[in-house]
Amino acid sequence: MAENYIKPTIPTNIVVHLGAPDDKTAKNISVPFPEYIKNVASSEIYPNWPTDAIKANVLAQVSFALNRVYNEWYRSRGYDFDITSLPEYDQTFIEDREFYENIVKIVDDIFNNYIVRDGQIQPLFARYCSGKNNDCEGLSQWGSVALANQGKSPIEILKTYYGDDIEIVYNAPLADNVASYPGFPLQVGTAGNPILILKRELNRIRKNYPAILENDEASEVFTVETENSVKSFQNIFNLEPNGIVDKGTWYQIKYIYNSVKKISDLNSEGISLEEAELLYENELNYLDQGIFIRMLHYLLRAISYFDDELPFLGRVGNTVFDENTVKMVLAFQKKYGLPTTGVVDRATWAKIKDAYNKVIESIPTEYLQYEDEFYGGRILSNGTSGDDVRRLQKFLLQICKNKGNIPGVRVTGVFDDLTEQSVRVLQKLLQLPENGVVSAVTWYDIVQYSKT
């Protein structure tokens, strides 16, 4: 399984804007990341410099660019590129320029290494300047030459300028640059890692803007509380206060978060490992275990039951991503034109949820008598309302009448405190996480328990 936090990767390609940020006549070009660094290094430093000075400068250039990409510095401000080509804003990049041979060899060796501060995960915003005629904040390029001539190693040179609390991350993986926005609006009833990120960022912004309402970061669910927090943010920053996090709101939150944390600053507050921890993996893989595997099985089982082209996944309770799960995921990915990896990544999750929603919207007539038993496709929590809440309360009321082991429930269609209490009691009985939130797994177990 992958490490359980958002770890920076090296982008396969980086989009460079050949001009000032607001120059709409300048074009964007997509460049393989190693080629981008070779271009910058060949444009800004001399090939006859000591090797250790070149390495120190390349590490700074890599870290600078990765900071821009990782924090979506330009994209969070509405631009469609990752970095500009101008040193006034970023680093010097000259389209179609030739590279120095020794610089090419050095970049090929270290392009996937970058600088971080101890206890932080984002690549350091490694500012630098020529240093030939004046000093600046960060690394002096000509100063690095003098230090290399004194026998200083690359890390010693970098610590001279950036402080002793830095280290180098080696051999970071190469991956496609995926936007942080999940690709669909976040609202009451959605859940997952994007909600954890959203809550973390809103709570940090709240320290500077106390009018923003606080969020419970322990829950991965977008609740009514989250909606109210989003509305308060939208009111402050002149967005439509609808409580829905669309692409515009997502990137406005990210931009303000980056600003208050000074992420693109040499002495940034930074993102700690603890802040970036996630409740579950970005991907579900073979032999992964846990409640999210049960959720995956529930959704796939319902989809396959009504789709003859997919193998039927006949069980829900299994908590292991086993061989049968892999077969089902592969078949699903093939049918829906996704890369057939057998791994449930973000794109596969989104398509599974979409396919499930279409299933429950068009249940065949002969199955309509069981319609109430189908999970409604959104997570229910205190403050939500609707027909799916009403159906949940009917099952809870049935359990209360038959067994008498949960609090009484009123069928109102509003998820109130009493409904939450009943859900928590059942989750304890059924050995589920006692969070008072009804996801696909809790829904399925409540329905089955109501029949016993």
C-alpha positions in Angstrom: 0.0 0.0 0.0 1.1 3.6 -0.6 2.2 5.8 2.2 -0.8 7.4 3.8 -0.2 11.0 3.0 -0.1 13.3 0.0 3.5 12.9 -1.2 4.9 15.1 -3.9 5.8 13.4 -7.2 7.8 14.5 -10.2 5.4 15.5 -13.0 5.8 13.7 -16.2 5.3 17.1 -18.0 5.2 20.7 -16.9 3.3 23.4 -18.7 5.4 26.5 -19.3 3.9 29.9 -20.2 6.3 31.7 -22.5 5.7 35.2 -21.1 4.4 37.1 -18.1 1.4 35.5 -16.4 -1.1 38.0 -17.8 0.3 38.0 -21.3 -2.5 36.4 -23.2 -0.5 36.5 -26.5 2.2 34.2 -25.0 1.7 30.5 -25.7 1.8 27.5 -23.4 4.0 24.5 -24.1 4.1 21.2 -22.4 7.6 20.0 -21.7 8.9 16.7 -20.1 10.1 17.8 -16.6 13.7 16.6 -17.0 13.9 18.6 -20.3 12.5 21.7 -18.6 15.2 21.5 -15.9 18.0 21.0 -18.5 16.7 24.1 -20.3 16.6 26.2 -17.1 20.0 25.0 -16.0 21.6 25.6 -19.4 20.0 29.1 -19.5 21.0 30.2 -16.0 24.4 28.6 -15.1 27.7 27.9 -16.8 28.9 24.4 -17.8 32.4 25.1 -16.6 31.3 25.7 -13.0 32.4 23.0 -10.5 30.2 20.0 -10.6 29.1 20.4 -7.0 28.0 24.0 -7.7 26.0 22.8 -10.7 24.3 20.1 -8.6 23.4 22.5 -5.9 21.9 24.9 -8.4 20.0 22.1 -10.2 18.5 20.9 -6.9 17.3 24.5 -6.2 15.8 24.8 -9.7 14.0 21.4 -9.3 12.6 22.4 -5.9 11.5 25.8 -7.1 9.6 24.3 -10.1 8.1 21.5 -8.0 6.8 24.0 -5.4 5.0 25.8 -8.1 3.5 22.5 -9.4 2.7 20.9 -6.1 0.9 24.0 -4.7 -0.8 24.8 -8.0 0.5 28.3 -7.6 -0.8 29.6 -11.0 -3.7 27.2 -11.5 -5.2 28.2 -8.1 -5.2 31.8 -9.5 -7.1 30.8 -12.6 -4.2 30.3 -15.1 -3.9 27.2 -17.3 -0.1 26.7 -16.8 2.3 25.6 -14.1 5.1 28.1 -14.4 6.3 31.0 -16.6 9.5 31.3 -18.6 10.6 34.6 -17.1 13.1 35.0 -14.2 11.1 38.0 -12.9 8.4 35.5 -11.9 10.0 32.1 -12.0 13.1 30.7 -13.8 14.6 31.4 -17.2 13.3 29.0 -19.9 14.2 29.5 -23.6 12.2 27.6 -26.1 14.3 25.3 -28.5 17.6 26.2 -26.8 20.5 23.7 -26.9 21.7 22.0 -23.7 25.2 21.6 -22.3 26.3 18.0 -22.3 27.6 17.9 -18.7 24.5 19.7 -17.4 22.4 17.1 -19.2 24.2 14.3 -17.5 23.8 15.9 -14.1 20.1 16.6 -14.6 19.4 13.1 -15.7 21.0 11.9 -12.5 19.2 14.2 -10.0 16.1 15.7 -11.6 13.9 13.5 -9.3 15.6 14.8 -6.1 14.4 17.9 -4.3 14.8 20.0 -1.1 12.4 20.0 1.9 12.6 21.5 5.3 12.6 19.1 8.2 9.0 18.2 9.2 7.5 19.5 6.0 6.5 17.7 2.8 6.2 20.4 0.2 9.3 21.0 -2.0 11.1 24.1 -0.7 10.5 27.3 -2.6 14.2 27.5 -3.2 14.7 31.1 -4.3 18.0 32.1 -5.8 19.7 34.8 -7.7 22.9 35.5 -9.7 24.6 37.0 -6.7 27.3 38.5 -8.9 26.5 42.1 -8.2 24.2 41.9 -5.2 23.0 39.7 -2.5 19.5 38.2 -2.4 17.3 36.0 -0.3 18.2 32.4 -1.0 21.0 30.8 -2.9 23.7 33.0 -4.7 24.6 31.2 -7.9 28.1 32.7 -8.1 28.4 32.3 -4.3 27.8 28.6 -4.8 30.8 28.5 -7.2 33.0 29.9 -4.5 31.8 27.4 -1.9 32.3 24.5 -4.3 35.9 25.7 -5.0 36.3 25.5 -1.2 35.4 21.8 -1.3 31.8 22.2 -0.1 29.4 19.4 -1.2 26.0 20.2 -2.8 24.1 19.7 0.5 26.6 21.9 2.4 26.2 24.6 -0.2 22.5 24.5 0.0 22.5 24.6 3.8 24.7 27.6 3.7 21.9 29.5 2.0 18.7 27.8 3.1 19.6 26.7 6.7 20.7 23.5 8.5 17.0 22.3 8.7 16.8 21.2 5.1 17.3 17.7 3.6 17.1 16.2 0.2 14.4 13.8 -0.9 15.9 11.3 -3.3 14.3 9.4 -6.2 10.8 10.8 -6.0 8.5 8.8 -8.3 7.5 10.2 -11.7 3.8 10.6 -12.3 1.3 12.5 -14.4 0.4 15.9 -13.0 -3.1 15.5 -11.7 -5.1 18.5 -10.6 -6.1 18.6 -6.9 -9.7 19.4 -7.8 -11.5 16.0 -7.8 -13.4 16.7 -11.0 -16.9 17.1 -9.4 -18.5 19.5 -7.0 -18.3 18.7 -3.3 -21.4 19.0 -1.3 -23.4 17.5 1.5 -23.2 13.8 1.3 -19.9 13.4 -0.5 -16.9 11.9 1.3 -13.2 11.0 0.9 -9.8 12.4 0.8 -10.8 15.7 -1.0 -13.1 16.4 2.0 -10.2 16.0 4.4 -8.1 18.3 2.4 -11.0 20.9 2.2 -11.5 20.8 5.9 -7.8 21.1 6.7 -7.4 24.1 4.5 -10.6 25.9 5.7 -9.6 25.4 9.3 -6.1 26.9 8.7 -7.6 29.8 6.8 -9.9 30.4 9.8 -6.9 31.3 12.0 -6.5 34.4 9.8 -10.3 34.8 9.1 -12.1 33.9 12.3 -15.5 34.4 10.7 -15.1 31.1 8.8 -16.9 28.4 10.8 -14.7 25.5 12.1 -14.8 22.0 10.7 -14.4 18.5 12.3 -11.2 17.3 10.6 -11.7 13.8 12.1 -14.5 13.0 9.6 -14.0 12.5 5.8 -17.7 13.4 5.2 -19.0 16.7 3.8 -21.7 17.4 6.4 -24.1 20.4 7.0 -21.4 21.8 9.3 -19.0 21.7 6.3 -21.6 23.4 4.1 -22.0 26.2 6.6 -18.2 26.6 6.8 -17.9 26.8 3.0 -20.7 29.4 2.9 -18.9 31.5 5.4 -15.7 31.4 3.3 -17.7 32.2 0.1 -19.3 35.2 1.8 -15.9 36.6 2.8 -14.3 36.2 -0.6 -17.3 37.3 -2.7 -18.3 33.9 -4.1 -21.9 32.7 -4.4 -22.7 31.5 -0.9 -24.3 28.2 -1.9 -22.1 25.9 0.2 -21.0 23.9 -2.8 -17.3 23.5 -3.6 -17.1 23.7 -7.4 -13.8 24.2 -9.2 -13.9 28.0 -8.6 -14.4 27.7 -4.9 -11.9 24.8 -4.6 -9.1 26.9 -6.1 -10.0 30.1 -4.3 -9.7 28.1 -1.0 -6.4 26.7 -2.2 -5.1 30.1 -3.2 -6.0 31.7 0.2 -4.6 28.6 2.0 -1.3 28.9 0.1 -1.2 32.6 0.9 -1.8 32.4 4.7 0.7 29.5 5.0 3.2 31.3 2.7 3.7 28.1 0.9 5.5 29.8 -2.0 8.0 31.6 0.4 11.5 30.6 1.4 10.5 30.7 5.1 7.1 29.1 4.7 5.0 27.7 7.5 4.8 24.7 5.3 2.7 21.6 5.2 3.6 19.1 7.9 3.3 15.3 7.5 0.5 15.3 10.2 -1.5 17.9 8.3 -1.3 15.9 5.1 -2.3 12.6 6.5 -5.3 11.0 4.8 -7.9 8.7 6.2 -7.5 6.1 3.4 -5.4 5.6 0.3 -5.7 7.6 -2.9 -5.9 4.1 -4.6 -7.3 0.8 -3.6 -5.0 -2.1 -4.6 -4.9 -5.9 -4.5 -4.8 -7.2 -0.9 -5.8 -3.8 0.6 -8.2 -4.3 3.5 -10.8 -2.3 5.4 -14.2 -0.7 5.3 -13.6 1.1 2.0 -13.1 -2.3 0.3 -16.6 -3.2 1.6 -18.0 0.0 0.1 -16.3 -0.9 -3.2 -17.8 -4.4 -3.1 -21.3 -3.0 -2.4 -21.2 -0.6 -5.3 -19.7 -3.2 -7.8 -22.2 -5.9 -6.7 -25.1 -3.6 -7.4 -23.7 -2.6 -10.8 -22.9 -6.1 -11.8 -26.3 -7.4 -10.7 -28.0 -5.4 -13.4 -25.3 -5.5 -16.1 -24.8 -8.9 -17.8 -21.6 -7.7 -19.4 -19.9 -7.6 -16.0 -19.0 -10.6 -13.8 -21.4 -10.7 -10.8 -19.7 -9.9 -7.5 -22.0 -11.8 -5.2 -20.8 -10.7 -1.8 -20.6 -7.5 0.2 -19.1 -8.4 3.5 -15.6 -9.2 2.4 -13.1 -6.6 3.5 -10.2 -7.8 1.3 -9.4 -6.6 -2.2 -8.9 -10.1 -3.6 -8.5 -11.9 -7.0 -12.3 -11.6 -7.6 -12.2 -7.9 -6.9 -9.4 -7.5 -9.4 -11.3 -9.4 -12.1 -14.4 -7.2 -11.5 -12.4 -4.0 -11.5 -10.6 -5.0 -14.7 -13.9 -5.9 -16.4 -15.4 -2.6 -15.3 -12.5 -0.5 -16.5 -12.5 -2.2 -19.9 -16.2 -1.6 -20.4 -16.0 2.1 -19.4 -12.8 2.9 -21.4 -10.5 3.3 -18.4 -6.9 2.1 -18.2 -7.2 -1.6 -17.3 -4.9 -1.7 -14.3 -7.1 -3.5 -11.7 -6.4 -0.6 -9.4 -9.2 1.6 -8.2 -7.7 5.1 -8.6 -9.6 8.4 -8.5 -10.9 8.1 -12.1 -12.2 4.6 -11.5 -13.9 5.6 -8.3 -15.7 8.4 -10.0 -16.9 6.1 -12.8 -18.0 3.4 -10.4 -20.1 6.0 -8.4 -21.5 7.4 -11.6 -22.4 3.9 -12.9 -24.0 3.0 -9.5 -26.1 6.2 -9.5 -27.4 5.4 -13.0 -28.3 1.9 -11.8 -30.5 3.2 -9.0 -32.1 5.8 -11.2 -33.4 3.1 -13.6 -34.2 0.1 -11.5 -36.1 -2.5 -13.6 -39.9 -2.7 -12.8 -39.6 -6.2 -11.4 -37.2 -5.0 -8.7 -39.1 -1.8 -7.7 -40.4 -3.6 -4.6 -36.8 -3.6 -3.3 -36.2 0.0 -4.3 -36.1 1.3 -0.7 -33.2 -1.1 0.1 -30.8 0.4 -2.4 -28.2 2.8 -1.0 -29.1 6.3 -2.3 -25.6 7.1 -3.5 -24.7 9.9 -1.0 -23.5 9.7 2.5 -26.0 10.8 5.2 -25.1 12.6 8.3 -26.7 14.9 10.9 -28.4 17.8 9.2 -29.0 16.1 5.8 -32.6 15.6 4.6 -34.5 13.9 1.8 -36.2 10.8 0.7 -33.1 8.6 1.4 -33.1 9.9 5.0 -36.8 9.0 5.2 -36.1 5.5 4.0 -33.2 5.1 6.5 -35.5 6.2 9.3 -38.1 3.6 8.3 -35.4 0.8 8.6 -34.3 2.2 12.0 -37.9 2.4 13.2 -38.4 -1.3 12.1 -35.4 -2.3 14.1 -36.6 -0.3 17.1 -40.0 -2.0 17.0 -38.6 -5.5 16.4 -35.6 -5.5 18.7 -36.0 -2.5 21.0 -32.2 -2.1 21.2 -31.9 1.4 19.6 -33.5 4.7 20.5 -36.9 5.5 18.9 -36.8 7.3 15.6 -39.2 9.7 14.0 -39.7 9.3 10.2 -39.3 13.0 9.2 -36.9 12.9 6.3 -34.4 15.0 8.4 -31.3 13.4 9.9 -31.6 14.7 13.4 -29.8 14.0 16.7 -32.1 11.0 17.5 -31.4 9.5 14.1 -27.6 9.9 14.7 -27.9 8.3 18.2 -29.7 5.3 16.7 -27.1 5.0 13.9 -24.2 5.1 16.4 -25.8 2.4 18.6 -26.2 0.2 15.5 -22.6 0.8 14.3 -21.4 -0.4 17.7 -23.6 -3.5 17.5 -22.5 -4.2 13.9 -18.8 -3.5 14.7 -18.6 -0.5 12.3 -16.8 2.8 12.9 -19.0 4.7 15.4 -19.2 8.0 13.6 -23.0 8.4 13.2 -22.6 8.7 9.5 -24.3 6.4 7.0 -22.2 5.3 4.0 -22.9 2.4 1.7 -21.5 -0.1 4.2 -23.6 1.1 7.2 -26.6 1.4 5.0 -26.3 -2.2 3.8 -25.8 -3.5 7.3 -28.8 -1.6 8.7 -31.0 -2.9 5.9 -29.9 -6.5 6.5 -30.2 -6.1 10.3 -33.7 -4.8 9.9 -34.7 -8.2 8.3 -33.4 -10.4 11.1 
